[in-house]
Amino acid sequence: MVARGTVDCWRCGKPIEPGTDWDLGHSDDRTETRGPEHARQCNRSTAGQTNRR
């Protein structure tokens, strides 16, 4: 579904474009898997931030 571009990022709500990098996101305390999210914009760039969805 992500490869087809039919999935929205769970963190920001914007579409994940086909061919872009994505990660399987977790809750901030890492106890739950949440869903696909943009790799750089939403997952890897949020490390250490506290204002998350």
N, C-alpha and C positions, 0 to 999 in steps of 0.2 A: 504494500500500500504506500509506503514512504517512497519507493522508487517510482511509483506512478504519480506522485505529487498530490495524493488525496488525503494526507494527514496534516493536521495542524500541530504545531509545537504546544506541548502541555503547559509550558512556562509562560510564553508570551501570547499564544493564541493565533499567531500568524502561520500561514502555510509553510511547509518545508518543501522547497522547490526540488524537483527531480535532479539528481546528479550532485546535490550539495551534501556536505558532510553532516551527519547527525549522530547523536548519542542516545542511548537509552537512559533517560533521566530518573533520578531518585528524589525522594523527599529530602528536605534539608538535613534531617537527622539520619538519613540514609537507611531508614528502617523499612521503606516502601518503595517499590518500583512505580513510577508515575506514568511514563510513556516517552515516546520519541520527542526530542527537542533539538533545536539548532546547536550544532557542536560548539562553535566559537562564540556566537552572540549570546546564547542562553545558558549553556552548560559550563563550559570551561572558563568563561569570563565571570561567572558568578562566585567562584571560589573566594571565600572570605567576606562576601557581602551578606548583609542581614535582611535587606529589603527584597524578598523574593516572594513569588506567588505561591 
